Structures are given as structure tokens and as C-alpha cells.
Amino acid sequence: MKIDLRSDTLTKPTPAMLDFMMKAQVGDDVYKEDPTVNELESRLAKMFKMDSALYFPTGSMANQAAIKLHTQPGEQLIADQYAHVYNYEGGGVSFNSGVSCKLINGTRGMITASQVEAAINPPDFYHSPLTTLVCLENTTNKGGGACYDLEEIKKIKAVSNKHGLGLHLDGARLWNALVAKGEEPSSYGELFDTISVCLSKGLGAPMGSVLIGKRQFMDKAMRVRKVLGGGMRQVGYMAAAGLYALDHHVDRMAEDHQRAQEIAILLKDQTYIKSVESTETNIIIFNLKDTIDGASFANYLFENQIAISDMGQGKLRIVTHYDYDKTAHARVLDVLDRF
Ligand SMILES: *Cc1c(COP(=O)(O)O)cnc(C)c1O
């Protein structure tokens, strides 16, 4: 059987999740009459102790809506150079909001309060774009699943407050950070103006993200979602998958982290490996030695029916998830050990 470790988005709904979805009560969500979507939104707002939440078809749309809610055309946001909002959302920051990005050379996708402060354009210097928003990502995707230190985020919050900047969290994999660090969602709700979370990554729902935020930003979120084409109808069937995942798939992510850790440890010992980035959650990023032919490694994995991602510049990526079980894990460790 094929083992797909390219991403944690590749999981299929479990029979129990499908069963729960089939029983969902639904209505027209554009009229705000879908009870299951409403339940998912109010549950997440409460969990994060924020004012409200809105269901989106994708994480990209949730992030793009958030950026639109925080900015005006011509303004600038601050993010790490690895940020998903900059690299993997099709240029939406400029397309949807007419905003530019000041990119910071952070550490594994994470930036510091002093880097943020240094990146702010002086507001009275009208030659440069007005800085209005800071976007953080936790865990970081391109940064290899790294988790922020909450203390650093508090400092970034203080800098944002001091300069009147909005603070958005791309929390596509925030669940992984919460599990890995034993943190509470409300600790994040306290610090950010808006937070997007994915239901379709480690949580394993077939689709969906939720934007959670403070009232002054969320008031216009329905309108922005409609403009982006994200108003959906009887989508409670999908929201039900999210509700199910919140009950059953959060704590189990510790297993994904454990297996990722074991893969990282095994890789470090292999003669064909140049480096393995520090592995905190479910993403392992590693480089082959320059003397190793990348194509022959990829081919070896392919012949053993294991798929992983090539991130370019010699970086390879493995992502663990709930469809990757104990048996698959044993096989992957063995195959990696025998190359
Ligand atoms: C996956 C991901 C998103 C959202 O992606 P969609 O495919 O649009 O749902 C956003 N940010 C990060 C960091 C991600 O990994």
C-alpha cells in the first residue's frame, strides 16, 4: 500500500467522521441559517475567548479575508520570508488587498519583536508604504513545523500596540502547536486581533478553515467572504467534520509528533543525510548530502511506494498525519534505514 507523506492535507475522512457528517442538520449558511456551521463558529469563538468566528472554504481565503479586514490598498504588512500568505496564496495579498509585504529573514519562519519593530516604516515618511499589519504563522509551514515561544508573541503584541498595527495569526497548524506545547487556545485569543485555523490539515476534515477575531474586524468579514466567493449554502455537512475533528482528532496529534520525531532521529544517523532541521511537530525537513543524487533517492522511495515532498533548493519534506499509522511508520523507518 502507498504511504503518502507529502502533506497532512492528504487524509481521508474516517468512517466515524463520515457518519457524523451525514447526520448534520443544515440550512442556508449565506442566510446564517445553517445550525451546524453556526455551532462550529460559536464553539471556536468561545474556545479562543474571542468575539466571533466565520467558516471559510479554505485557509487561504480566511487569511486573505483577514488581510483585507486589516488593511487599505497601498499599505504594507510585515511577515517572515517563508510566510504562507506571501509564498503560497497565489499573490493574493496584492491581488485582493493591494498590499505589499515587508519580508523578514527570521528563524525557521518565525520573527522577533525587534525584527518587527525595525521593519515598520515611519508613518510620517509618506514616501514609503504605511505599515498596518503584522502576520505571524504558528506552526510554520516552510519553517518545518516550528512553534513560536508565546513570550515572543507577547513582545510582538506590545510592538504592534505601540505602533497601532493589526496582528493576524495564520494558525493553519495552530492545533499542532497547542498540542506540542500544552498551550490553551485562549492564550492566543488574548494576543491576536484575528486568527485563522485549518480543519483540513492535522484535524483531518475534508475542507474548511475558520477565521476567529475581535468584533471590530469581524463585523465586515461576511461581506469580504462574499466578495471573495466564499459564501456557501448547506455547508453544515462539512462543518460537522470540523466539529467531529475538534472532539476526536486534536489530542491524537501527539502521535504524529512522536512519529515525526522518530523519523528525524533515524534520518540524522544516515550516511546520506547532510542535515535534519529541528523537528517540533509533524513536519520533518531535511537535506541530502551533495554527493547523493536526489533523483535516485526519490526513485528509491517511489519504488517502495512512499511519497514525500521536494521543496526545492535541496530541501525534502515529510509530514505525518492520522492516515499514517503504526504499520506504515515501521515500514518507513525500515525503508529510510536501508537506502
Ligand atoms: C495549508 C496552509 C494554509 C491554508 O491553505 P489552504 O490550502 O488554502 O486551506 C495557510 N497557512 C499555512 C501555514 C498552511 O500550511
The ligand as an SDF file (V2000), in Angstrom:
LIG
                    3D

 15 15  0  0  0  0  0  0  0  0999 V2000
   -2.2700   24.9690    4.4400 C   0  0  0  0  0  0  0  0  0  0  0  0
   -1.9510   26.2990    4.9520 C   0  0  0  0  0  0  0  0  0  0  0  0
   -2.8350   27.3790    4.7710 C   0  0  0  0  0  0  0  0  0  0  0  0
   -4.1380   27.2860    4.0440 C   0  0  0  0  0  0  0  0  0  0  0  0
   -4.1450   26.5310    2.9270 O   0  0  0  0  0  0  0  0  0  0  0  0
   -5.4390   26.1370    2.1040 P   0  0  0  0  0  0  0  0  0  0  0  0
   -4.9220   25.0720    1.2300 O   0  0  0  0  0  0  0  0  0  0  0  0
   -5.8630   27.3530    1.3690 O   0  0  0  0  0  0  0  0  0  0  0  0
   -6.5040   25.6780    3.0400 O   0  0  0  0  0  0  0  0  0  0  0  0
   -2.4790   28.5900    5.3070 C   0  0  0  0  0  0  0  0  0  0  0  0
   -1.3420   28.7460    6.0040 N   0  0  0  0  0  0  0  0  0  0  0  0
   -0.4890   27.7320    6.2190 C   0  0  0  0  0  0  0  0  0  0  0  0
    0.7340   27.9700    7.0440 C   0  0  0  0  0  0  0  0  0  0  0  0
   -0.7540   26.4770    5.7030 C   0  0  0  0  0  0  0  0  0  0  0  0
    0.1100   25.4800    5.9220 O   0  0  0  0  0  0  0  0  0  0  0  0
  1  2  1  0
  2  3  1  0
  2 14  2  0
  3  4  1  0
  3 10  2  0
  4  5  1  0
  5  6  1  0
  6  7  2  0
  6  8  1  0
  6  9  1  0
 10 11  1  0
 11 12  2  0
 12 13  1  0
 12 14  1  0
 14 15  1  0
M  END
$$$$
